Amino acid sequence: MADEQRDAAVMDAPGKASGTAPADMACELLPPMKSQASHAGSQVESERFRHLSELLHEVVFQLDAQGRLTVLGGAWERLTGTPVSAWRGRALLEAIHPEDRERAQALLAYTPGTPVSRQEVRVDTGGGHGIRWVELSARALATLPGEVMGTLLDVTSRRTAEEAVTTRERYLEAMVQVQRRMMGHELPDDLYGAVVEPLGHVSAASRVYVFEMHFAEDGTLLASQRAEWCERGVPPNLEDPNMHGLPFDAALRPHQSEKLQRGEPVQGQPRDFSELLAPMLEAQGVRSVLLLPMHVHGQLFGVIGFDNCREPESWGPIEVNLLSGAAGALSLALEQRSANALRMRTETTLRRTEAGVHLLIEAFPDPVLVHVGDGVLLSVNPALVQYLGFRDASELVGRHMLDLVRPEDRGAAQLHLSQALEGKSAARVVEMPLVRSDGEVVVADLVTLAVVLDGSPARITVARDFTERKRTQAQLMLTDRMASMGLLAAGIAHELNNPLAYVLSNLDFLHSAVGGVRPRMLSPEDMVELRQVLDDAREGAERMRQIVRQLRVFSRVEDGKEESVDVHAVLESVTQMAASVVRARARLVKDYGEVPLVRGNEGKLFQVFLNLLINAAHAIEEGDSEANEIRLTTRTEVGGRVMVVVSDTGQGIPPEHLRRIFDPFFTTKSSGLGTGLGLSICDTIVTALGGHISVESSVGAGTTFRVALSAAPPKAPANRPGA
């Protein structure tokens, strides 16, 4: 635990309430470790902790009562691209994105004693790294009123990945919505109004509008605004006289005009457009523009425009392609309204639009299924064929979607399909097992949308693979079990060796007594003694059998079957397994109450409580077991939940470590003594069983873990014969 204290000290703030960090250090992390330490030793410790600060992924900071930075870790420069020295003494809120400052200010205003809180906010210092998403964590310092210590953890990669997936699904749903409006039996009276709103939401634009082309009396090509959608707070331009009769060729540069005539999109910032249009865009607060052409009967009929009034960022290729598909659907709808050959053009429009949807599905990187009726597969994309291990799509088309799931999961899959058919928005189900052609089970997250194909209702299901995540979790659990087994190996060998020794000794005695060359007649006294020897040998064998059973239970974690579990029996097995580790450090006290059976898995609960018990033992130094205590308590909470409490009188956990205690790979133990997975896996197991795990700790006063588990449902009474 001394190592944990030393690690925790790295995160402590300086002792002065209003001091600033030295100019020649990336971060002033802590005062001298001991008042008796020499000046040279202090310099070595300061140098060590300065380097450690620079190695941390998180930015450590401390604010004075005015919110100014007095401590700033070396990771700040990696995060923002600006040197630490340029920010020392400045307010941290200056680096927070204006839209997030209110939330950040509320978090940084916490008073002592308030639990650590976290918020994800944006940081932009202008250092060349752009806007970064960080997890801001902070806690007020009880000993330094008004001061706050916290960390900034870069979560930009995760946010970017999540936003990419969300954007992909959002665009697909918007395309389906536009298709419904354009391809119905009767087109809406306001074609443009039916399109600009969903496109505005999906594209995250500030303003979406439609311009139509027409000719002046002198033959000049003009553009006039016909429809508009604006997000809240953005002023509309539909009534602006400058937006009507705008000379098309004068508003654009020649190459931009040519691209629109060819059917290609145009985008850029206001300065990229002509001297006529650029000032108008700047006056409207536009920072970037995307223009998509609409062609009717082969001629440029108009454009759909997208304004971004927040930032000068362009739309990506995938977004442009999907939005161009919507512009194409609108173009086809406009053709449908032409006076000549209305029926033929309607059929052509439907075929082209559906062909576009099919092309989108074919190119989609995630597995996609199109099904009709109650779940008959109409088509699948190549990604699904590969995902499920088939050779060709023809092996799947015509089959029922429920054939792809296990019999025990078909009820949940049918419920998901029903929700998609009845609901107006996408239906989602997480972690649905699917069966591959070779019988292997893969796990996917399903999103299903209701659409119209060939004039009939259909559904599109997009699957996102969860199998690799499941395998990773299982591998991490195995790694943690092997680490625990390594820590306990010597103790288990000792526990087996003792009973084995006296079993062999008693058997040798029996052999010499009754198995000699000339067996002697046994007296009644001899028989009593031999029976006692046999009882002792049997007791030793039973002890070894119990140890082997405990090892077998520990190996059952992959068996995910939930059952009714006696938590006291699990705790007894755990204490026997960890007896050698606990015995050298503390007295083990059992305070069991009357509790019902819990819903869970015996092997998984064994792993949870073994981790907690080993951690409690490692929090106490060896050599003074009578002065220290590890207590196991069980009780029934209000509402019927079972509470298991594991507490120790160890050194405790520093507050800055406490908030990360359940993070994967986070450990304060020395190298070789921990993987950093134990508590993270405990949290995962307990949460999956519908329970909850929490921790309380004070430095020098010990630590308490509480595990709340759901009581097992009562078993149905067996039917009596003749009943």
Secondary structure, DSSP 8 states (H G I E B T S, - for coil): -HHHHHHHHTT---S-SS----TTSS----S-S-TT--HHHHHHHHHHHHHHHHH-SSEEEEE-TTSBEEEE-THHHHHHSS-GGGTTTSBGGGGB-GGGHHHHHHHHT--TTS--EEEEEEE--SSSS--EEEEEEEEE-TTSTT-EEEEEEE-HHHHHHHHHHHHHHHHHHHHHHHHHHHSSSS--S-HHHHHHHHHHHHHT-SEEEEEEEEE-TTS-EEEEEEEEEE-TT----TT-GGGSSEEHHHHS-HHHHHHHHTT--EEE-GGGS-TTHHHHHHHTT--EEEEEEEEETTEEEEEEEEEESS------HHHHHHHHHHHHHHHHHHHHTSSSSHHHHHHHHHHHHHHHHHHHHHH-SS-EEEEETTTEEEEE-HHHHHHTT-S-GGGTTTSBGGGGS-GGGHHHHHHHHHHHHH-SS-EEEEEEEEE-TTS-EEEEEEEEEEEEETTEEEEEEEEEE-HHHHHHHHHHHHHHHHHHHHHHHHHHHHHHHHHHHHHHHHHHHHHHHHSSSS-----HHHHHHHHHHHHHHHHHHHHHHHHHHHHHHHTTTT----EEE-HHHHHHHHHHHTHHHHHTT-EEEEE------EEE-HHHHHHHHHHHHHHHHHTS-TT-GGG-EEEEEEEE-TTS-EEEEEEE-S----HHHHTTTTSTT---S-TTS--S-HHHHHHHHHHHTT-EEEEEEETTTEEEEEEEE-B---------TT-
